[in-house]
Amino acid sequence: MKKFKLFINNEWVDAENGKTFLTYNPCTGEPIAEMAYGSAADTRKAIAAADAAFRSGCWSGLDVETRGQYLHRVADILQDRLEEFARWEAMDTGKPIRETRTIDIPLAIRAFHFHADNMKALNGKVIPVPGQPLFDYTTYEPYGVVGSIAPWNFPIHLLTRSIAAALAAGNTVVCKAATLTPVTSQMLAEVFLEAGVPAGVYNIVSGSGGVVGEELLASDEVAMVALTGSEEVGRRLMAASSQAKRIKPLSLELGGKSPIIVEPDCDMNGALNSVILGFCMNQGEVCVSTSRLLLNDAIYDEFMEKLVRRVQKIKIGDCLNDDTQMGSLISADHRKTVHGFVERALAAGGKLACGGHMLTEAPYDKGCFYAPTIIENVTPDMELFQEEVFGPVLAVTRYKTLDEAVELANATRFALGASIFTENIRKMYWLAEKVDAGTMWMNCATKSNIETPFGGNRNSGLGREDGVEGLLEYLKVKNHIWYMGEQYDNFFDFEDE
């Protein structure tokens, strides 16, 4: 069993109180690593190290080319260790290794490469000011210490999309590893060490969100905090930030309840596969899971028959089996939560099309497996229509007109993503304009790219990750006003003495 200490100022250190905790493979229930359990004092040490590194200029003072070279080196080392990281990510999360090999680790690698180059292409601008002899120009500056709070569903991918941008911008970081899935975040420290990144630039503390996260918000030395997590946690961070002595900008990527609208003129095979991907990938533990199927009445029966047949063929199994298509939910408690949503939906009038049960017989008896579930007759007043389940559960709602589809799509407090399937270009454009979402997928679902902005509207979050927009979240804009006239302003009409 692997053992990890905290990584502070380029050193592996025990938690101050000596506490540790175990992390488990959700597919087998077996412990896979022992982690140091960081305290508030440990977090303060990490913050102090990051603050000292930032103030010293050992990172922020480097030119963007040199910082980029470090980040490219981090990406290259991670590429060399891809298979190792993929195995640990699969074991820690319960997701299939085919996903960690092709999605999680490659996206983490791309994040460092992209933002290393992205920063080099970023320029300030000169702004003409009418009627005044002024030379006005803007520059970008890093905030300082950035606190990054990682989620448990994509522990390394969603951490690196945040810190790659923050580091490329010249900030230093203190990361809070997800308690349920902390391994690869800690392993990333080995990569930074090997890449020769200066001490204090990357610090990682594993432990309770209520302790480590609160300390990041309370500290006057932390200039900004980024979170990927639930709406509830996002609200707590906003409240805590407002009470802190230093008000911090927050980057919040929160929950979703993304709709997928399927029109009669769709490519049915593509729509079917995308619906399944949308609610079953990563066991449905995805913030942008397209977990609400809005299905046109004209193709409802045919589409549902084919959908159920395909879903029932999904290969569920151990995360390290190459042919596994869906793994285990993260924990027994979370599986109970998911099942509770299903039970309440059926009691409220939903109709079970398939699934709806825990998988507890061998070979699933040691893990936290749940059958992919489809529930029909879901109406906007039902909990399953409104709330994020974070599991492989699809809520199906019929509609007849495009106006009705738009109304249903926008009928939740979330607006993270939305998907549309139609072969009619004009209809596609109209729907994309009318549906409120941070990302619109057109004839696809749940795609996310490091090169393009990602984030939500309404209660799905604040700010954007990825793309140029994601980099700008970690930079301050400074305006410079240079008076170029022959004499200074004499607003009060003083005579020259």
Secondary structure, 3 states (H helix, E strand, C coil): CEEECEEECCEEECCCCCCEEEEECCCCCCEEEEEECCCHHHHHHHHHHHHHHHHHCCCCCCCHHHHHHHHHHHHHHHHHCHHHHHHHHHHHHCCCHHHHHHHHHHHHHHHHHHHHHHHHCCCCCEECCCCCCEEEEEEEEECCEEEEECCCCCCCHHHHHHHHHHHHCCCEEEEEECCCCCHHHHHHHHHHHHHCCCCCCEEEEECCHHHHHHHHHHCCCEEEEEEECCHHHHHHHHHHHHHCCCCCCEEEECCCCCEEEECCCCCHHHHHHHHHHHHHHHHHCCCCCCCEEEEEHHHHHHHHHHHHHHHCCCCECCCCCCCCCECCCCCHHHHHHHHHHHHHHHHCCCEEEECCCEECCCCCCCCCEECCEEEECCCCCCHHHHCCCCCCEEEEEEECCHHHHHHHHCCCCEECEEEEECCCHHHHHHHHHHCCCCEEEECCCCCCCCCCCECCEECCEECCECHHHHHHCCEEEEEEEEECCCCCCCCCCCCCC
